[in-house]
């Protein structure tokens, strides 16, 4: 475990133990870490990055009791941030879908996100080739989370 990971983990565990100063330091350090993590994934939208950082921090705070101290802290935080990023992408797509085709939104996403969007489009095309009895369970369970 690297020193940053160890420090963040210790600060969180101290905070969970009631040390408000340690918890404040944890939130400050993890917010800087999240900012960099999210900035790499959302291009040219600094206000949205800040909103995502705040949403992720709130989720980390609300879910802090679920952290397993035997697991890497940053992996747990990254998972939370990724869920917030996916939620943001969905909200953005739903809001702008009425006015713009998806292709116009590609400049918002980093190259990794662009690749994921292209893969999603390809999967959608392939799913359309399946009969309903095979396609619908995949769509409902895997894509829509039902």
Secondary structure, 3 states (H helix, E strand, C coil): CCHHHHHHHHHHHHHHCCCHHHHHHHHHHHHHHHHHHHHCCECCCHHHHHHHHHHHHHHHHHCHHHCCCCCCHHHHHHHHHHHHHHHHHHHHHHHHHCCCCHHHHHHHECHHHHHHHHHHHHHHHHHHCCCHHHHHHHHHHHHCCC
